[in-house]
Amino acid sequence: MLLDIFSAPIASGAQTFWLIVAILVGLGAGITAVDFRSSVFKKDSKKD
């Protein structure tokens, strides 16, 4: 499905827009995962 979107004959501006959106969503998910991990580890260290 993603391949269909990127190979579709749409305006290059729209293609670039969706590429940037995908990158930002990926970065946001990665930052959230790092924050979650650091907060979990901080809670574990307080218990010790």
KOLDOFI-452932 format. One line per field, with one value per atom (N, C-alpha, C, CB): residue number from 1; residue in three letters; z, x, y. Coordinates in pm, 1 decimal. Glycine has a CB too. Layout:
N
resi NUM, ...
resn ALA, ...
up Z, ...
east X, ...
north Y, ...
END
This chain:
48
resi 1, 1, 1, 1, 2, 2, 2, 2, 3, 3, 3, 3, 4, 4, 4, 4, 5, 5, 5, 5, 6, 6, 6, 6, 7, 7, 7, 7, 8, 8, 8, 8, 9, 9, 9, 9, 10, 10, 10, 10, 11, 11, 11, 11, 12, 12, 12, 12, 13, 13, 13, 13, 14, 14, 14, 14, 15, 15, 15, 15, 16, 16, 16, 16, 17, 17, 17, 17, 18, 18, 18, 18, 19, 19, 19, 19, 20, 20, 20, 20, 21, 21, 21, 21, 22, 22, 22, 22, 23, 23, 23, 23, 24, 24, 24, 24, 25, 25, 25, 25, 26, 26, 26, 26, 27, 27, 27, 27, 28, 28, 28, 28, 29, 29, 29, 29, 30, 30, 30, 30, 31, 31, 31, 31, 32, 32, 32, 32, 33, 33, 33, 33, 34, 34, 34, 34, 35, 35, 35, 35, 36, 36, 36, 36, 37, 37, 37, 37, 38, 38, 38, 38, 39, 39, 39, 39, 40, 40, 40, 40, 41, 41, 41, 41, 42, 42, 42, 42, 43, 43, 43, 43, 44, 44, 44, 44, 45, 45, 45, 45, 46, 46, 46, 46, 47, 47, 47, 47, 48, 48, 48, 48
resn MET, MET, MET, MET, LEU, LEU, LEU, LEU, LEU, LEU, LEU, LEU, ASP, ASP, ASP, ASP, ILE, ILE, ILE, ILE, PHE, PHE, PHE, PHE, SER, SER, SER, SER, ALA, ALA, ALA, ALA, PRO, PRO, PRO, PRO, ILE, ILE, ILE, ILE, ALA, ALA, ALA, ALA, SER, SER, SER, SER, GLY, GLY, GLY, GLY, ALA, ALA, ALA, ALA, GLN, GLN, GLN, GLN, THR, THR, THR, THR, PHE, PHE, PHE, PHE, TRP, TRP, TRP, TRP, LEU, LEU, LEU, LEU, ILE, ILE, ILE, ILE, VAL, VAL, VAL, VAL, ALA, ALA, ALA, ALA, ILE, ILE, ILE, ILE, LEU, LEU, LEU, LEU, VAL, VAL, VAL, VAL, GLY, GLY, GLY, GLY, LEU, LEU, LEU, LEU, GLY, GLY, GLY, GLY, ALA, ALA, ALA, ALA, GLY, GLY, GLY, GLY, ILE, ILE, ILE, ILE, THR, THR, THR, THR, ALA, ALA, ALA, ALA, VAL, VAL, VAL, VAL, ASP, ASP, ASP, ASP, PHE, PHE, PHE, PHE, ARG, ARG, ARG, ARG, SER, SER, SER, SER, SER, SER, SER, SER, VAL, VAL, VAL, VAL, PHE, PHE, PHE, PHE, LYS, LYS, LYS, LYS, LYS, LYS, LYS, LYS, ASP, ASP, ASP, ASP, SER, SER, SER, SER, LYS, LYS, LYS, LYS, LYS, LYS, LYS, LYS, ASP, ASP, ASP, ASP
up 0.0, 0.0, 0.0, 121.9, 83.5, 82.8, -52.6, 192.8, -114.9, -245.5, -347.5, -291.8, -339.3, -430.3, -410.7, -408.1, -285.4, -258.1, -316.9, -105.7, -294.1, -338.4, -488.5, -264.6, -552.6, -696.7, -775.1, -733.9, -706.0, -774.5, -838.4, -676.2, -954.1, -1024.5, -963.8, -1171.3, -838.9, -774.6, -775.8, -629.9, -734.5, -732.9, -638.5, -690.5, -677.2, -595.3, -459.6, -667.8, -455.1, -327.9, -229.4, -349.9, -278.5, -191.4, -146.2, -264.0, -236.2, -201.0, -90.6, -324.5, -107.2, -6.8, 125.3, -54.3, 120.8, 242.1, 319.6, 208.3, 250.5, 319.5, 371.6, 225.9, 299.3, 345.2, 474.9, 237.1, 480.6, 602.5, 717.6, 578.0, 689.8, 793.8, 849.3, 738.1, 760.4, 805.2, 892.1, 684.5, 853.6, 931.2, 1067.8, 855.5, 1072.3, 1199.9, 1292.0, 1176.5, 1237.7, 1319.0, 1373.8, 1235.8, 1290.6, 1336.2, 1445.7, 1219.8, 1428.5, 1530.7, 1660.1, 1480.7, 1648.5, 1767.7, 1843.0, 1729.5, 1770.0, 1834.7, 1902.2, 1732.6, 1837.9, 1896.0, 2021.2, 1795.5, 2018.2, 2136.1, 2250.1, 2102.4, 2218.2, 2321.1, 2384.9, 2261.5, 2302.2, 2354.7, 2446.6, 2240.1, 2408.8, 2492.1, 2624.0, 2417.6, 2618.1, 2740.6, 2831.1, 2707.0, 2772.4, 2850.9, 2918.8, 2762.1, 2843.4, 2899.8, 3013.1, 2790.7, 2991.9, 3095.7, 3220.5, 3043.3, 3204.8, 3322.2, 3395.2, 3281.3, 3321.8, 3385.2, 3462.3, 3280.0, 3402.8, 3470.8, 3593.2, 3374.6, 3585.4, 3701.8, 3817.0, 3664.5, 3785.8, 3889.6, 3951.6, 3830.9, 3868.4, 3920.3, 4011.1, 3805.1, 3976.2, 4056.7, 4190.6, 3979.9, 4192.6, 4318.9, 4414.3, 4293.6, 4361.3, 4446.2, 4513.3, 4362.4, 4442.5, 4499.8, 4600.4, 4391.9
east 82.9, 0.0, 87.5, -94.4, 190.4, 280.1, 347.0, 386.1, 380.0, 444.7, 351.8, 486.1, 223.2, 125.6, 121.5, -14.6, 127.9, 120.2, 241.6, 110.9, 360.3, 481.4, 504.9, 600.3, 447.9, 467.6, 352.1, 482.3, 250.2, 137.0, 180.0, 19.5, 125.7, 163.0, 97.4, 125.1, 134.5, 81.5, 187.8, 35.5, 149.1, 243.5, 359.3, 172.7, 478.6, 596.2, 584.5, 724.3, 513.4, 494.4, 417.2, 421.4, 313.5, 234.4, 318.8, 106.3, 399.4, 487.4, 583.5, 565.6, 643.9, 738.3, 667.2, 804.6, 545.7, 469.0, 446.6, 335.5, 403.1, 376.0, 504.3, 304.5, 614.9, 743.2, 783.8, 852.8, 767.8, 802.6, 711.0, 792.1, 582.5, 488.6, 530.5, 344.2, 567.3, 608.6, 733.7, 634.2, 828.9, 952.9, 922.0, 1055.4, 838.1, 804.8, 731.7, 719.0, 640.9, 569.0, 667.7, 457.8, 761.0, 861.4, 948.9, 947.9, 992.3, 1075.0, 996.1, 1125.8, 871.2, 787.8, 772.4, 650.6, 751.0, 737.4, 868.6, 694.9, 979.9, 1110.0, 1137.8, 1220.2, 1107.3, 1130.1, 1039.0, 1105.7, 914.4, 821.3, 872.0, 681.2, 924.5, 976.8, 1096.0, 1017.0, 1183.9, 1300.4, 1254.9, 1396.6, 1158.9, 1107.3, 1044.5, 1004.1, 967.8, 902.8, 1006.8, 810.8, 1110.0, 1214.5, 1289.0, 1313.2, 1322.9, 1398.4, 1312.7, 1445.8, 1182.9, 1097.1, 1080.1, 959.3, 1071.4, 1058.4, 1185.2, 1029.2, 1301.3, 1427.6, 1445.6, 1546.2, 1399.3, 1410.9, 1325.7, 1366.5, 1206.1, 1118.8, 1184.3, 979.0, 1247.5, 1312.2, 1428.6, 1360.9, 1506.3, 1622.0, 1577.1, 1711.5, 1460.0, 1410.3, 1371.2, 1289.3, 1320.1, 1280.2, 1403.3, 1204.8, 1517.2, 1639.2, 1691.0, 1746.8
north -119.5, 0.0, 126.2, -0.3, 129.0, 244.8, 260.0, 232.0, 147.1, 152.7, 217.0, 11.8, 185.1, 245.8, 396.7, 185.2, 440.6, 584.6, 655.5, 611.4, 598.7, 666.9, 655.0, 612.2, 553.3, 539.4, 601.7, 391.8, 651.3, 712.8, 845.0, 735.6, 876.2, 999.8, 1123.4, 989.4, 1155.7, 1275.1, 1384.2, 1244.5, 1503.4, 1615.2, 1584.1, 1746.4, 1624.2, 1596.6, 1666.0, 1641.9, 1776.6, 1846.3, 1760.1, 1978.8, 1692.4, 1605.4, 1486.3, 1556.8, 1431.9, 1320.5, 1362.4, 1271.4, 1479.1, 1529.4, 1551.8, 1660.1, 1605.4, 1629.9, 1501.2, 1694.5, 1395.7, 1268.9, 1206.3, 1170.9, 1225.7, 1172.7, 1241.7, 1191.6, 1373.7, 1448.5, 1406.6, 1602.0, 1389.4, 1346.1, 1210.4, 1339.1, 1118.1, 984.7, 993.1, 892.6, 1076.0, 1090.7, 1150.6, 1179.1, 1254.4, 1318.2, 1221.3, 1443.3, 1142.0, 1043.2, 940.5, 972.9, 896.7, 800.6, 858.8, 755.5, 983.1, 1048.0, 1065.1, 1185.1, 1105.3, 1121.7, 990.9, 1175.9, 882.3, 752.4, 712.6, 645.3, 738.6, 705.5, 785.4, 729.0, 914.9, 999.4, 955.1, 1149.2, 920.8, 874.0, 745.4, 851.9, 654.7, 528.9, 553.5, 435.7, 645.7, 677.6, 739.4, 773.9, 831.8, 893.6, 788.2, 1003.3, 698.1, 593.5, 505.6, 508.3, 465.9, 380.6, 451.1, 338.4, 578.2, 650.6, 668.3, 788.9, 692.7, 709.9, 576.8, 766.9, 467.2, 335.8, 302.9, 226.3, 329.8, 299.9, 388.9, 317.7, 513.0, 603.0, 549.0, 748.9, 499.2, 443.5, 319.8, 407.6, 237.2, 116.3, 152.3, 27.0, 254.6, 291.4, 351.5, 391.1, 418.1, 474.0, 361.2, 567.9, 250.4, 137.0, 75.3, 29.3, 75.2, 16.9, 113.2, -14.2
END
